[in-house]
Amino acid sequence: MLLSTRHVIAMCFWLSLFAPDAWADTWDQWRGPNRDGTVSNANWPDDLSKTLKLRWSVPLSPSYSGPVVSDGLVFTTETIDKKTERVTAFDLSTGKSAWQTSWGGYMSVPFFAAANGDWIRSTPACVDNALVVLGMRDHLVCLDPKTGDQRWEIDFPDQFDQPLQAFGAVCSPLIDGDAVYVQLGGGLTKVDLETGDVQWQVLSATGGMSGGAFSSPSLATINGQRQLLVQTRLELCGVDLETGDVYWKEPIEAFRGMNILTPMAIGDSVFTAAHSGRSQLFSIQQDAEQDWTANEIWQQKTQGYMSSPIRIDDSIYLHLKNERFACLSVTDGSIRWTSPPVGKYWSMVAAGDKILALANDGTLRLIRANPETFDVIDEMKVADDSWAYLAVENSQVIIRSLDALKVFAWDTTL
């Protein structure tokens, strides 16, 4: 069969969307390549319902872990029959399973949190030779991402007599160089990526229902000093990557320690927002004696909950505890607008002046980052229930719903 020139051009363009260097960020960890919910070099169309097409879908057991990608594979987790935690690698192009690895691991959460599920939550982190996964029972596992073979594992409650976290492990590991950083029931922990040796623990959690941590760390360079940006259930902190020394810390008011979102560095300042607390921006300073301080620049009434914010230009885009979406001024914290209710949770990815936002009810919205108004360009239903962070890899949008993994792709030839 002979193809017309038009069809050949369209086919070549379609295939080029999935070339390795197209839209080249790799979504290999919590909130993407920079752990800030942003990607570069993307050029999303002004449309979802017409141009975003389902490529493949596979049914899975429940998980809240966000999918991550490396070298043509997409990795996701599951909790099987309330007994087993499993990681599966799928070919990103075809949806074919490349390998599976599992271990025993399950715990029930308190009854009042049962509505939010009792399955694995933490998003894995991946580099060329290591995929690090945290199970619900503070069980940290390192796998070969190409084969699924186990490199090492640490059962922290068993090996170090550390308390289980009452709500299960939530923190998503961070890999930096030859180390893994993760918040556990025993505190912020550094582990050697090659050997699995524990190098230090700091910011030890308090016991009981306030133990452990919900937030995930990120990296920031503040006043010239590269550091871990960490939010415990009670404090916002900057930590030395090598020694674990705490440079600075600031108490954060929150109902029952419900500090969940990942705090965000903005230059030499840090923004956070707490459940039943408030939104705050702190200036982080170091004096001539090398002492650090955190000074509040502004605070205001908006309360964050589980959804981590993104920043575009002079605006912070934040999903609120009251299920609305808001735009705040970086300069003074003023509320520029607040949307109608959009759901209990959503995850966001920004590219340029556009935001993809996935709500817990499975509605995906394409939003213009407009400081003047809540500007929804388009929306479409992609799942029935999705609390996992969405992923963007090249021209593909990867959705982990509660019962499936789905890969969509932009078809800009339509």
Solvent accessible surface area in square Angstrom, and as a share of the most:
residue,aa,sasa,rsa
1,M,215,0.96
2,L,176,0.88
3,L,80,0.40
4,S,54,0.35
5,T,101,0.59
6,R,171,0.62
7,H,90,0.40
8,V,65,0.37
9,I,111,0.56
10,A,38,0.29
11,M,100,0.45
12,C,77,0.46
13,F,93,0.39
14,W,74,0.26
15,L,112,0.56
16,S,53,0.34
17,L,15,0.07
18,F,45,0.19
19,A,33,0.26
20,P,126,0.79
21,D,115,0.60
22,A,20,0.15
23,W,46,0.16
24,A,58,0.45
25,D,31,0.16
26,T,54,0.32
27,W,3,0.01
28,D,37,0.19
29,Q,27,0.12
30,W,35,0.12
31,R,4,0.02
32,G,0,0.00
33,P,34,0.22
34,N,100,0.51
35,R,10,0.04
36,D,49,0.25
37,G,0,0.00
38,T,33,0.19
39,V,15,0.09
40,S,59,0.38
41,N,116,0.59
42,A,24,0.19
43,N,115,0.59
44,W,7,0.02
45,P,25,0.16
46,D,87,0.45
47,D,28,0.14
48,L,0,0.00
49,S,62,0.40
50,K,143,0.61
51,T,12,0.07
52,L,3,0.02
53,K,80,0.34
54,L,95,0.47
55,R,79,0.29
56,W,25,0.09
57,S,51,0.33
58,V,29,0.17
59,P,116,0.73
60,L,25,0.12
61,S,31,0.20
62,P,40,0.25
63,S,1,0.01
64,Y,29,0.11
65,S,0,0.00
66,G,1,0.01
67,P,0,0.00
68,V,0,0.00
69,V,2,0.01
70,S,14,0.09
71,D,117,0.61
72,G,43,0.42
73,L,27,0.14
74,V,0,0.00
75,F,0,0.00
76,T,0,0.00
77,T,0,0.00
78,E,2,0.01
79,T,8,0.04
80,I,33,0.17
81,D,112,0.58
82,K,126,0.53
83,K,145,0.61
84,T,39,0.23
85,E,2,0.01
86,R,65,0.24
87,V,1,0.00
88,T,0,0.00
89,A,0,0.00
90,F,11,0.05
91,D,49,0.25
92,L,13,0.07
93,S,67,0.43
94,T,91,0.53
95,G,9,0.09
96,K,152,0.64
97,S,55,0.35
98,A,56,0.43
99,W,24,0.09
100,Q,92,0.41
101,T,27,0.16
102,S,61,0.40
103,W,27,0.09
104,G,63,0.60
105,G,7,0.07
106,Y,46,0.17
107,M,20,0.09
108,S,76,0.49
109,V,15,0.08
110,P,27,0.17
111,F,178,0.74
112,F,103,0.43
113,A,14,0.11
114,A,61,0.47
115,A,103,0.80
116,N,48,0.25
117,G,3,0.03
118,D,22,0.11
119,W,47,0.16
120,I,1,0.00
121,R,34,0.12
122,S,1,0.00
123,T,4,0.02
124,P,0,0.00
125,A,2,0.02
126,C,4,0.03
127,V,53,0.30
128,D,118,0.61
129,N,83,0.42
130,A,0,0.00
131,L,0,0.00
132,V,0,0.00
133,V,0,0.00
134,L,0,0.00
135,G,1,0.01
136,M,2,0.01
137,R,93,0.34
138,D,0,0.00
139,H,21,0.10
140,L,0,0.00
141,V,0,0.00
142,C,0,0.00
143,L,0,0.00
144,D,43,0.22
145,P,4,0.03
146,K,120,0.51
147,T,71,0.41
148,G,5,0.05
149,D,92,0.48
150,Q,92,0.41
151,R,75,0.27
152,W,23,0.08
153,E,76,0.34
154,I,6,0.03
155,D,49,0.25
156,F,0,0.00
157,P,29,0.18
158,D,115,0.59
159,Q,104,0.46
160,F,91,0.38
161,D,130,0.67
162,Q,26,0.12
163,P,82,0.51
164,L,66,0.33
165,Q,7,0.03
166,A,27,0.21
167,F,28,0.12
168,G,1,0.01
169,A,1,0.01
170,V,32,0.19
171,C,0,0.00
172,S,3,0.02
173,P,0,0.00
174,L,2,0.01
175,I,24,0.12
176,D,31,0.16
177,G,67,0.65
178,D,102,0.53
179,A,2,0.02
180,V,0,0.00
181,Y,4,0.01
182,V,0,0.00
183,Q,4,0.02
184,L,1,0.01
185,G,4,0.04
186,G,12,0.11
187,G,4,0.04
188,L,1,0.01
189,T,0,0.00
190,K,11,0.05
191,V,0,0.00
192,D,25,0.13
193,L,13,0.07
194,E,110,0.49
195,T,75,0.44
196,G,10,0.09
197,D,86,0.45
198,V,47,0.27
199,Q,86,0.38
200,W,35,0.12
201,Q,58,0.26
202,V,32,0.18
203,L,33,0.16
204,S,88,0.56
205,A,34,0.26
206,T,72,0.42
207,G,59,0.56
208,G,65,0.62
209,M,90,0.40
210,S,42,0.27
211,G,12,0.12
212,G,5,0.05
213,A,6,0.04
214,F,21,0.09
215,S,0,0.00
216,S,6,0.04
217,P,0,0.00
218,S,10,0.07
219,L,59,0.29
220,A,10,0.08
221,T,83,0.48
222,I,0,0.00
223,N,55,0.28
224,G,71,0.69
225,Q,68,0.30
226,R,107,0.39
227,Q,0,0.00
228,L,0,0.00
229,L,1,0.00
230,V,0,0.00
231,Q,0,0.00
232,T,19,0.11
233,R,8,0.03
234,L,89,0.44
235,E,42,0.19
236,L,0,0.00
237,C,0,0.00
238,G,0,0.00
239,V,0,0.00
240,D,26,0.13
241,L,15,0.08
242,E,129,0.58
243,T,75,0.44
244,G,2,0.02
245,D,88,0.46
246,V,55,0.31
247,Y,48,0.18
248,W,10,0.03
249,K,110,0.47
250,E,44,0.20
251,P,95,0.60
252,I,9,0.05
253,E,99,0.44
254,A,23,0.17
255,F,100,0.42
256,R,156,0.57
257,G,4,0.04
258,M,35,0.16
259,N,0,0.00
260,I,26,0.13
261,L,1,0.00
262,T,1,0.01
263,P,2,0.02
264,M,16,0.07
265,A,38,0.30
266,I,17,0.08
267,G,57,0.55
268,D,59,0.30
269,S,15,0.10
270,V,0,0.00
271,F,0,0.00
272,T,0,0.00
273,A,1,0.00
274,A,1,0.01
275,H,25,0.11
276,S,39,0.25
277,G,12,0.11
278,R,77,0.28
279,S,0,0.00
280,Q,7,0.03
281,L,6,0.03
282,F,2,0.01
283,S,19,0.12
284,I,0,0.00
285,Q,78,0.35
286,Q,62,0.28
287,D,68,0.35
288,A,92,0.71
289,E,125,0.56
290,Q,117,0.52
291,D,84,0.43
292,W,29,0.10
293,T,68,0.39
294,A,18,0.14
295,N,77,0.40
296,E,76,0.34
297,I,86,0.43
298,W,21,0.07
299,Q,84,0.37
300,Q,32,0.14
301,K,160,0.68
302,T,11,0.07
303,Q,52,0.23
304,G,0,0.00
305,Y,45,0.17
306,M,40,0.18
307,S,0,0.00
308,S,5,0.03
309,P,0,0.00
310,I,0,0.00
311,R,103,0.38
312,I,24,0.12
313,D,119,0.62
314,D,55,0.28
315,S,3,0.02
316,I,0,0.00
317,Y,2,0.01
318,L,0,0.00
319,H,1,0.00
320,L,7,0.04
321,K,68,0.29
322,N,85,0.43
323,E,58,0.26
324,R,85,0.31
325,F,0,0.00
326,A,0,0.00
327,C,0,0.00
328,L,0,0.00
329,S,5,0.03
330,V,19,0.11
331,T,99,0.58
332,D,86,0.45
333,G,2,0.02
334,S,54,0.35
335,I,65,0.33
336,R,86,0.32
337,W,26,0.09
338,T,64,0.37
339,S,3,0.02
340,P,83,0.52
341,P,81,0.51
342,V,13,0.07
343,G,17,0.16
344,K,117,0.49
345,Y,15,0.06
346,W,1,0.00
347,S,2,0.01
348,M,1,0.00
349,V,0,0.00
350,A,3,0.03
351,A,8,0.07
352,G,66,0.64
353,D,70,0.36
354,K,23,0.10
355,I,0,0.00
356,L,0,0.00
357,A,0,0.00
358,L,2,0.01
359,A,0,0.00
360,N,23,0.12
361,D,61,0.32
362,G,0,0.00
363,T,17,0.10
364,L,0,0.00
365,R,33,0.12
366,L,0,0.00
367,I,0,0.00
368,R,73,0.27
369,A,13,0.10
370,N,35,0.18
371,P,57,0.36
372,E,141,0.63
373,T,65,0.38
374,F,47,0.20
375,D,43,0.22
376,V,53,0.31
377,I,46,0.24
378,D,32,0.16
379,E,83,0.37
380,M,38,0.17
381,K,116,0.49
382,V,7,0.04
383,A,6,0.05
384,D,123,0.64
385,D,50,0.26
386,S,1,0.01
387,W,39,0.14
388,A,1,0.01
389,Y,6,0.02
390,L,0,0.00
391,A,0,0.00
392,V,4,0.02
393,E,13,0.06
394,N,19,0.10
395,S,0,0.00
396,Q,6,0.03
397,V,0,0.00
398,I,0,0.00
399,I,0,0.00
400,R,1,0.00
401,S,3,0.02
402,L,39,0.20
403,D,92,0.48
404,A,8,0.06
405,L,0,0.00
406,K,40,0.17
407,V,0,0.00
408,F,12,0.05
409,A,0,0.00
410,W,0,0.00
411,D,20,0.11
412,T,50,0.29
413,T,60,0.35
414,L,134,0.67
